[in-house]
């Protein structure tokens, strides 16, 4: 099982002067779930090198067993500091792709031509594509074989408008993910704010928020074992 994990390279939270990036739990929980099951994992980002970490995801109230394990895992931190460039990756070399969230992907991966081409190639090859929290934004500009939006008519979820409101970033983000998934024809659903919620539609797996990241990885594993 060769799994590609694609992380954001974007670090600026709009024009707030604050930092963003990827959310530690949304990377660590899937990473360890997949790794412990024997997956061979490659880490990539648009710019390569160290992807920015959302500082809020390192705060005490955001900690989980997976983030605590990550904190002590020097080997993984070194691997993370040396992510490969997305442009150098060939989808043929992997069995599945996973996109962790954090607000960063809204700015870079959602419109990144290499990311979009990669997703479309995975989809055409009938390989699983998984994304959690804000990362389903990477699907917005991808198209299926018929040239239609990839999410059109598919069951999807992602960070909700009310969750965005709760973190007071509704007017900071470039778009609201819930709205955009619906605008592209996605059959969007959600649970209450911050509850774990994962939707699988064929080879597409999406999770609503950080709490959904581990379950999304478990569902991806089930697809890979088929």
Secondary structure as GFF3:
##gff-version 3
##sequence-region A 1 226
A	DSSP	beta_strand	2	7	.	.	.	ID=ss1
A	DSSP	alpha_helix	24	36	.	.	.	ID=ss2
A	DSSP	beta_strand	40	45	.	.	.	ID=ss3
A	DSSP	three_ten_helix	55	58	.	.	.	ID=ss4
A	DSSP	three_ten_helix	60	62	.	.	.	ID=ss5
A	DSSP	alpha_helix	65	72	.	.	.	ID=ss6
A	DSSP	alpha_helix	74	80	.	.	.	ID=ss7
A	DSSP	beta_strand	84	85	.	.	.	ID=ss8
A	DSSP	three_ten_helix	86	88	.	.	.	ID=ss9
A	DSSP	three_ten_helix	91	93	.	.	.	ID=ss10
A	DSSP	beta_strand	96	99	.	.	.	ID=ss11
A	DSSP	alpha_helix	104	107	.	.	.	ID=ss12
A	DSSP	three_ten_helix	109	111	.	.	.	ID=ss13
A	DSSP	alpha_helix	113	124	.	.	.	ID=ss14
A	DSSP	beta_strand	128	132	.	.	.	ID=ss15
A	DSSP	three_ten_helix	135	139	.	.	.	ID=ss16
A	DSSP	beta_strand	155	156	.	.	.	ID=ss17
A	DSSP	alpha_helix	161	166	.	.	.	ID=ss18
A	DSSP	alpha_helix	177	183	.	.	.	ID=ss19
A	DSSP	beta_strand	187	188	.	.	.	ID=ss20
A	DSSP	beta_strand	198	201	.	.	.	ID=ss21
A	DSSP	beta_strand	204	207	.	.	.	ID=ss22
A	DSSP	three_ten_helix	210	212	.	.	.	ID=ss23
A	DSSP	alpha_helix	213	225	.	.	.	ID=ss24
###
